[in-house]
Amino acid sequence: MSIEERQSCRLCRSHELVSVLDLGASPPCESFLSESELTAPETTYELHLRVCANCRLAQLPPLIDPVATFTEYAYFSSFSHSWLEHAETFVADAVDRLGLGGDSFVVEVASNDGYLLRNVVRRGIRCLGIEPSVNVGDAAREAGVPTLTAFLGPETGAAVRAEHGPADLVVANNVYAHVPDLLGFTQGLRALVADDGWVSIEVQHLLSLVQLNQYDTIYHEHFQYYTVATAQAALATAGLAVVDVERLPTHGGSIRLWARPEAVAGEPGPRVRETLAAESEAGLHTLEGYHDFARRVGEVRLDLLEFLIRARRRGERVAGYGAPGKGNTLLNHCGIRPDLLPYTVDRNPYKHGRYTPGTRIPIHPIERIEQDRPDYVLVLPWNLRAELTRQLSFIADWGGRLVFPIPRLEIVLPEREVVGR
């Protein structure tokens, strides 16, 4: 690892950034190609993870424009059954925990297609989604979820507060990594929340990412990667303090941070201290924990390529399942193209007839798998393992097997999978 001085840390402004993992160059992970675009050049950007030697924030350089990326977005949260269940459970628990009712106000930032707030609407609680993507915001409004098309910053937060009043709960699920203006976004959260309110943030845990080789979740839309320690530092810049943390299985290992304005926060709870201790033991509060990461990532790449090459030499057929952003990091880093993976399938109709960025692998409806009966199905959204093992159990009818590339290559017969392990 070496210190580089090309960019400054977006949290503390230090120029001492240490190279942790260089994945080369690739296109933005959600820039799916139409057939007419296959003959045109693609713009690629470096995908290089660095850690600040001063504050320890793991980050990518801000090379892509969020306005261009998120104004028309390919990801719809509602296509995952397990994510819908997760959101419904969260709302029920938050209502009980915070005593939310008819006089309360809930705001979700990056509310997508209303997957979460529809549960708030059903309970008769006033709410508002703030979503920058026009297309998914339209889907939310059609589902009866009030939605403002905007990016969050201090001005947006202040304007929403002035019009609707302060929020008792501000939810920011899987967005805190997506903001290059980390300080401005955090100020927007503080502007939204009431002086005695709560902020709930879900974000992938850097501890899981490093320990479980989840390097495919490193892509240009994710500008930073958090430990609880770095999340505490980021939130403190706007006067918010972490009071509790939950470690979740979502996305391969996430944290749910509960924060409040500093004046009412009090001391952090025992789960905060426990998680900080686990991060420290793993070496993530220094630079020690990153020393072996690049080598292990290289092993994941070699194992997957060796499997695909052996399958092709034996005349066995491999199809992909899913076209998530993380899958495009994996495919581009490994150099996997249609000669090794002829196609993948996805539930999202927006992606049908398109091609994966960089690797140009065609995307079909999921029915294609049953029609072709491949020997193996490479599962790209490996974080949905339990859900997809159930959904794809039918491939056992012809002896098909599932392949999970992360955290290490694993080939399983669907009927032998232990759901939820």
Secondary structure, DSSP 8 states (H G I E B T S, - for coil): --EE-SS--TTT--S-EEEEEEEEEE--TT--B-GGGTTS----EEEEEEEETTT--EE----S-HHHHHSS----GGG-HHHHHHHHHHHHHHHHHHT--TT-EEEEES-TTSTTHHHHHHTT-EEEEE---HHHHHHHHHTT--EE----SHHHHHHHHHHH--EEEEEEES-TTS-S-HHHHHHHHHHHEEEEEEEEEEEEBHHHHHHTT-GGG--TT--EEB-HHHHHHHHHTTTEEEEEEEEE-GGGSEEEEEEEEHHHH-S--HHHHHHHHHHHHTTTTSSGGGTTHHHHHHHHHHHHHHHHHHHHHTT--EEEE---HHHHHHHHHHT--TTT---EE-S-GGGTT-B-TTT--BEE-THHHHHH--SEEEES-GGGHHHHHHHTGGGGGGT-EEEE-SSS-EEE-GGG--TT-
